[in-house]
């Protein structure tokens, strides 16, 4: 058993903590009308952004976890995605001008349902599970163990790349939720 977590563990947990704070700032105290409001047809509401991130955690974390099962214990001091993982993160996941805007895979398309204030609590619980997962993954060499991408079966990332994708994906969609709240026409209540 490793007693001191590698540096990447504390860094990633800190990112999930920051995501929780951003989600609270974006959604706490909002009415159902505000949580479900969309700035334009085809765009997402704050509730849909949070629901999408919950489903992404629910799909991605078990895929990575299955790859860790039965693997020898090891340690990676820092996560180092390979060239394809770095490219994927930069072009598809990160919130930046270079990121492609694309349709979410069907497995994690946000539901069209109406949300209430509980969506924030569900997101925060989902991220607590993500933090627990990261603590368990600390005992593995996440730069060597690969998992099958649950959305594109021919893509295999390292577990570490998958963990980086999860938190950076959250940054992207929390920024989207913050923009919804700042959009012209956002309901007063």
C-alpha positions as CSV (number, residue, x, y, z in Angstrom):
1,X,0.0,0.0,0.0
2,X,1.4,3.4,-1.0
3,X,1.1,5.8,1.9
4,X,1.8,9.0,0.2
5,X,-0.1,9.8,-3.0
6,X,1.8,10.8,-6.1
7,X,1.6,14.5,-7.0
8,X,-1.0,13.9,-9.8
9,X,-3.5,12.6,-7.3
10,X,-3.7,15.8,-5.3
11,X,-3.7,17.9,-8.5
12,X,-6.6,16.0,-10.0
13,X,-8.6,16.0,-6.7
14,X,-8.0,19.7,-6.6
15,X,-9.4,20.0,-10.1
16,X,-12.6,18.1,-9.0
17,X,-12.8,20.4,-6.0
18,X,-12.6,23.4,-8.2
19,X,-15.3,21.9,-10.5
20,X,-17.6,21.6,-7.5
21,X,-17.1,25.2,-6.6
22,X,-17.7,26.3,-10.2
23,X,-20.9,24.2,-10.4
24,X,-22.2,25.7,-7.1
25,X,-21.5,29.2,-8.4
26,X,-23.3,28.4,-11.6
27,X,-26.3,26.5,-10.3
28,X,-26.8,27.0,-6.5
29,X,-30.1,28.8,-5.7
30,X,-31.4,28.8,-9.3
31,X,-35.1,28.2,-10.0
32,X,-36.2,25.3,-12.3
33,X,-36.8,27.9,-15.0
34,X,-33.2,29.1,-14.7
35,X,-31.7,25.6,-14.6
36,X,-33.6,24.6,-17.7
37,X,-33.3,27.8,-19.7
38,X,-31.4,27.6,-23.0
39,X,-29.9,30.7,-24.7
40,X,-30.8,29.4,-28.2
41,X,-32.5,26.4,-29.8
42,X,-30.1,23.5,-29.9
43,X,-27.9,24.8,-27.1
44,X,-27.7,23.3,-23.6
45,X,-29.2,24.5,-20.3
46,X,-27.2,24.6,-17.1
47,X,-29.1,21.4,-16.0
48,X,-28.1,19.6,-19.2
49,X,-24.4,20.6,-18.8
50,X,-24.4,19.1,-15.3
51,X,-26.4,16.0,-16.4
52,X,-23.9,15.5,-19.2
53,X,-21.0,15.6,-16.8
54,X,-22.7,13.1,-14.5
55,X,-23.3,10.6,-17.3
56,X,-19.7,11.1,-18.5
57,X,-18.4,10.2,-15.1
58,X,-20.8,7.2,-15.0
59,X,-19.6,5.9,-18.3
60,X,-15.8,6.8,-18.2
61,X,-14.9,5.9,-14.7
62,X,-16.1,2.3,-14.8
63,X,-14.3,1.8,-18.1
64,X,-11.0,2.9,-16.6
65,X,-11.7,1.0,-13.4
66,X,-12.2,-2.2,-15.3
67,X,-8.8,-1.8,-16.9
68,X,-7.2,-1.4,-13.5
69,X,-8.7,-4.6,-12.1
70,X,-6.1,-7.4,-11.8
71,X,-3.2,-5.1,-12.8
72,X,-0.1,-5.1,-10.7
73,X,0.4,-2.3,-8.3
74,X,2.7,0.4,-9.4
75,X,3.1,4.2,-9.3
76,X,3.2,7.1,-11.7
77,X,4.5,10.3,-10.2
78,X,2.7,12.4,-12.8
79,X,0.2,11.7,-15.6
80,X,1.9,11.9,-19.0
81,X,-0.5,11.4,-21.9
82,X,1.0,10.1,-25.1
83,X,0.9,12.2,-28.3
84,X,-2.5,11.0,-29.4
85,X,-4.0,11.6,-25.9
86,X,-2.5,15.1,-25.8
87,X,-3.9,15.8,-29.3
88,X,-7.4,14.5,-28.3
89,X,-7.5,16.6,-25.2
90,X,-6.3,19.7,-27.0
91,X,-8.6,19.3,-30.0
92,X,-11.7,17.7,-28.5
93,X,-11.8,18.1,-24.7
94,X,-10.2,21.4,-23.5
95,X,-12.2,24.6,-23.5
96,X,-10.1,26.7,-25.9
97,X,-10.5,28.4,-29.3
98,X,-8.8,25.4,-30.9
99,X,-11.3,22.8,-29.5
100,X,-13.7,21.4,-32.0
101,X,-17.3,21.9,-31.2
102,X,-19.0,18.6,-31.8
103,X,-22.0,16.6,-30.9
104,X,-21.8,14.6,-27.7
105,X,-21.7,10.8,-28.2
106,X,-25.2,9.3,-27.8
107,X,-24.2,7.6,-24.6
108,X,-23.6,10.9,-22.9
109,X,-26.0,13.2,-24.7
110,X,-27.7,15.2,-22.1
111,X,-31.3,14.1,-21.5
112,X,-34.0,16.5,-22.7
113,X,-35.8,16.2,-19.4
114,X,-36.5,19.1,-17.1
115,X,-34.2,19.4,-14.1
116,X,-34.7,20.8,-10.6
117,X,-32.1,22.0,-8.1
118,X,-31.2,18.4,-7.2
119,X,-29.1,18.2,-10.4
120,X,-26.4,20.2,-8.6
121,X,-26.3,17.7,-5.7
122,X,-26.2,14.8,-8.1
123,X,-23.2,16.4,-9.9
124,X,-21.4,17.0,-6.6
125,X,-22.0,13.3,-5.5
126,X,-20.7,12.2,-8.9
127,X,-17.5,14.2,-8.4
128,X,-17.1,12.7,-4.9
129,X,-17.1,9.3,-6.6
130,X,-14.6,10.6,-9.1
131,X,-12.3,11.8,-6.2
132,X,-12.6,8.4,-4.5
133,X,-11.7,6.7,-7.8
134,X,-8.6,8.9,-8.2
135,X,-7.5,8.0,-4.7
136,X,-7.8,4.2,-5.6
137,X,-6.0,4.7,-8.9
138,X,-3.0,6.2,-7.1
139,X,-1.8,2.6,-6.5
140,X,-1.4,1.9,-10.2
141,X,0.9,3.0,-12.9
142,X,-1.8,5.0,-14.8
143,X,0.6,5.8,-17.6
144,X,1.0,2.1,-18.6
145,X,-2.5,0.6,-18.1
146,X,-4.8,1.2,-21.1
147,X,-8.6,1.1,-21.3
148,X,-11.0,0.9,-24.2
149,X,-12.7,4.2,-24.9
150,X,-16.4,3.6,-24.1
151,X,-17.4,5.9,-27.0
152,X,-15.0,5.0,-29.8
153,X,-14.1,1.3,-29.3
154,X,-10.9,1.4,-31.5
155,X,-9.4,4.1,-29.3
156,X,-7.4,3.0,-26.3
157,X,-6.1,5.6,-23.8
158,X,-4.0,5.2,-20.7
159,X,-5.9,5.3,-17.5
160,X,-4.0,8.5,-16.7
161,X,-5.2,10.1,-20.0
162,X,-8.7,9.1,-19.2
163,X,-8.5,10.8,-15.8
164,X,-7.2,13.9,-17.4
165,X,-10.0,13.8,-20.0
166,X,-12.6,13.6,-17.2
167,X,-11.6,16.7,-15.3
168,X,-10.8,18.8,-18.4
169,X,-14.1,17.8,-19.9
170,X,-15.7,19.2,-16.7
171,X,-13.9,22.5,-17.1
172,X,-15.3,22.8,-20.7
173,X,-18.9,22.2,-19.8
174,X,-18.8,24.2,-16.6
175,X,-17.6,27.2,-18.7
176,X,-20.5,26.5,-21.0
177,X,-22.9,26.5,-18.0
178,X,-21.4,29.8,-16.8
179,X,-22.0,31.3,-20.2
180,X,-25.6,30.3,-20.1
181,X,-26.0,32.2,-16.9
182,X,-24.4,35.3,-18.4
183,X,-26.4,35.1,-21.7
184,X,-28.9,37.8,-22.6
185,X,-32.4,36.8,-21.6
186,X,-31.4,34.6,-18.7
187,X,-34.5,34.5,-16.5
188,X,-34.4,36.7,-13.3
189,X,-36.2,33.8,-11.4
